[in-house]
Amino acid sequence: MYIICTLYSIKPWYIGLNNPFQVIKLAFIEISGGVLRNEQVQQKVEHIVRTTLADDILVKSCVIYKTGMAYRVKVLINGTVNGDINLKGLAQQKQKIVTALRHKFAFMNLDLVYDA
């Protein structure tokens, strides 16, 4: 009877935002290579990507995957406003983005994917 009362008394502790089951679930999703669930990190990364890329590049989406401590950012690009993609310029922009991201996050990889 004591064990049941003790478990019942800690019920509010595991229902809130610090739910251990929720933490374990999110950790499993991230460790197994799932999409990042942390909105603050998502917003920081998207801001860096969108502000560093040239204004004429059309970004369809920015998806972040997390495996352990490493992040992998996949940016889907639809093309550019004028239709031509300068690959050399895009490679330089990618390097700037990776440098900026690695100042905030140590293990960061970036994939720019053209999605027609």
N, C-alpha and C positions, 0 to 999 in steps of 0.2 A: 504494500500500500504506500509505503514511503517513496518508492521509486516513481510510482505513478503521480503522486502529488508533486514531486520534484520536477518531473518532466512537464507537468501542467503549469507549474509556476514559471518555467522559463519559456513558455510558449510565445509571449510577446517579443522576446529577444530574437527568435529566429524567423518571425514573420516580417519584420521590417526590411529596410533596404540592405542591412548587413546580414541578410539571410545566408548562412553558410552553404546551404544547398544551391542557392543562386550563384554564389561565388564559385563553387565547385563546377557548376554547369558552365559558367562563362569561361573559367580557366580551361576546361576541357575543350570547349569550342575553339578558343584561341590557340591552345597548344597543338591541336590537331590540324591547324592550318585554316581555320575558319575565318570569317569576316570579323574584323575588329568591332567590338560593341561599345567601346569607350568614345562617347560623343565629343569630349573635349579634345582628345588626340585627333579624332577625325576632322574636327573643325580647324585645328592648327595646321595639319598636313594639307588639307584642301586650300587653306588660305595661302600657304607658301607656294603650292603648285600653281594656283590661279594667278597670283601676283607676279610670279617669276616668268611664266610663259608669256610669249608675245600676245598682244591684244587681238591680233587677227586669227589666232588659232582657236578653233571651236572645240571645247572640251565637252564630251558627252557625259562622262562620269569619272569619278575617282573612287576606287575601291581599295581598302587597306586590309591586308591579311596579316595575321600575327602568328608566328610559330615560335614558341618559347620567348626569347627576348628580341628576336629579329622581326622587323616589319618589312613587308613587301607591298609597294604601292603600284597599282595598275591604273594608268590613266588612259581612258579611251578617247581618241581624238577623231572627230568627224572630218577634219580637213581644215582649210583656212577660209577666210572671207573671200579672198580673191581666187581661190581654187588651187593655187600652187603651194607645195610644201617644200621649203628649203631644208634639205636633210642636214646639211652642215650646220646651219643655224639652229636647227632643232636639237642636234647633238650637243651644241654648246649650251643651249638652254637646259637640257637634261642635266649636264654636269653642274650647272649653277644650282638647280633644284636639289640635286643629291648633296651638294656641299652645304646648302642651307638646312636641309633636313638632318644631316649628320651633326650639325651644331646642337640640335634639340634632342635627337635620338641617335644613339651610338650605332646600332645595327640597322641600316636602312638600305633597301634596294628599290630601284624605280624602273618600271617598264612603261614605255610610251607605246601604245598600240593604236594603229590606224584602223578604225572601224567604219567602213563605208556604209 
